Amino acid sequence: MGFIEWATNPWGRSVPIHIAWFLIWAAVIGGLLFMIVHAIYVGIFAQHKEFAKNDSPATLAAIPERVPRHSLVARAFHWIMALSMLVLLVTAFLPKVGVRFDWVTYHWIAGTVLTVSILFHIVHASFFLDFWSIWPDKIDMRDAMRRVMRFMGKPEPPPDRFAKYPLENKLYHGVIILAGLAAIVTGVFMMKRVQTIFFTRNPYLFSDMTWGMMYVLHGLAGVGLIALVMVHVYFGIRPEKRPITKAMIFGWMNRDFYLEEHDPERWAVEKASSSQGKRG
């Protein structure tokens, strides 16, 4: 069974038309397997995290009881993006598993909302937030190696506490950027194949082969996002991650969790509290 489905166009050429739909179930099973393996790993090996700590009394005294983490604008973007993403996945894949409804209009509207929200986020993150806080740095990579070596029983110092975002959050962010941009860019072009308020329908914009590869890439991004969304929800409801989820709802996390997980030298809360625009 191939990963791509092919058809013959009117000129007798074999062209791709979309991915094989069994990949939907492969994404679901892959997401479930990841959650099971991770839960077993955490239950056996990672119940007690050890960090290097050396906070001065002055640093501790400066930390408020409620540590601001996400601004209202950042939270609104997150939930708008999440809702549009869920609508996209439901409208794209439910028809493929037998649920019939007029999905095309809902799909391109949700895609438009997602595209606009992502464009807004790029501007917001670039000019109003700490843009580099979500990208891995040298300390992240050093501490990742330390964790691996300590897991293998090698003598290594404890890793530092996290900056605003742990390395796994940063890596997830990078992966979902790739999948999301692939889905958005191909989706914008694919809107030319249907009648919308933005474009006049023109299914002859590209060759059959180009359209086919675009559909394949769009489908691969879509099934990848199924697994990524499953993993995201899984981490959001895990007990040790709930303070982070709560911060995405209310905008703050409590002082104890911040001091346990985050390094004040790497995520300076006093600067964030003095500048609302840097909290996202």
C-alpha positions, -999 to +999 in steps of 0.1 A: +000+000+000+015+033-011+015+066+008+003+085-022-028+079-043-024+085-081-048+090-109-046+094-147-053+128-161-071+134-195-037+133-213-029+098-200-003+109-174-002+095-139-004+123-113-007+124-075-041+134-061-037+131-024-021+111+004-034+076+013-060+081+039-048+052+062-022+078+072-049+094+094-050+063+115-012+061+115-010+096+129-036+088+156-018+056+166+015+073+165+002+100+189-013+074+212+020+055+213+040+086+221+016+094+250+019+058+264+057+057+262+060+092+277+037+083+306+057+052+313+090+070+312+078+098+335+063+072+359+095+053+362+124+076+355+114+113+358+093+116+389+119+136+407+136+163+387+169+178+400+180+213+391+210+234+399+198+263+421+216+293+436+190+320+441+200+349+463+176+362+490+172+394+469+161+374+439+136+354+459+122+385+475+116+401+441+094+373+428+056+380+431+031+355+443+016+355+408+042+354+381+029+370+348+035+347+319+011+354+290-005+387+281-042+389+272-033+394+235-010+363+235-037+342+251-064+354+227-042+345+198-035+310+212-072+301+217-083+316+183-055+296+166-064+264+186-101+267+177-094+273+140-070+244+140-095+220+155-122+231+129-097+226+101-088+190+113-125+181+119-137+194+085-107+179+067-108+144+081-143+135+093-155+132+056-126+108+050-138+085+078-174+084+066-190+115+082-207+134+053-214+172+054-208+203+034-173+208+048-155+229+021-169+263+032-162+257+069-127+245+060-115+275+040-131+300+065-112+283+094-081+283+072-084+320+067-088+326+104-057+305+111-037+323+084-046+358+097-039+348+133-005+334+124+004+366+104-007+386+135+014+364+157+045+368+136+042+406+139+033+405+176+061+381+185+087+400+164+080+435+177+061+433+210+074+400+227+107+385+235+112+369+201+141+347+210+125+332+242+110+304+221+141+294+203+167+269+217+199+284+231+233+270+242+222+264+277+192+243+265+215+221+244+241+218+272+214+208+297+198+183+273+232+166+270+235+166+308+201+150+312+210+123+287+243+116+304+228+115+339+201+092+326+228+068+314+245+070+349+273+093+339+286+119+364+273+152+353+262+184+371+224+189+375+210+210+346+199+245+352+162+253+355+144+263+324+141+297+309+105+308+301+101+278+278+117+244+283+136+228+254+108+204+246+084+233+242+108+251+219+114+220+198+076+214+195+072+250+185+097+245+157+080+213+144+045+228+145+058+259+126+069+236+098+037+216+096+015+247+100+033+268+074+032+238+049-006+235+055-012+273+053+009+280+022-005+251+002-040+258+016-039+294+003-031+282-032-057+255-030-084+281-023-080+290-060-097+257-068-129+267-050-151+298-051-144+321-022-148+358-014-111+362-018-103+346-052-119+339-085-119+302-090-091+291-113-083+254-112-059+258-142-034+280-122-010+251-120-004+219-138-020+186-127+013+174-113+019+206-093-016+206-080-012+170-070+020+175-051+004+205-034-025+183-022+000+156-010+020+182+010-012+197+024-024+162+034+009+152+050+009+185+070-026+178+081-020+142+094+011+155+111-009+181+128-033+154+141-005+138+161+009+172+171-024+184+185-029+151+203+005+155+220-002+191+228-035+183+245-018+154+264+009+176+278-017+203+286-036+180+309-007+162+326-005+171+363+030+185+363+021+207+333-012+221+345+003+253+359+015+261+324-019+254+310-035+275+337-012+303+327-025+302+292-060+307+306-054+332+334-020+347+323+000+339+354+016+310+373+022+307+410+055+316+426+064+281+439+060+265+405+081+293+389+109+289+414+109+251+411+109+250+373+123+283+360+156+301+365+151+338+374+184+345+357+171+331+324+135+344+327+136+378+345+101+382+359+106+418+372+113+429+336+082+412+324+060+427+351+071+462+342+064+457+305+031+441+296+041+437+260+070+413+269+048+388+287+036+368+258 
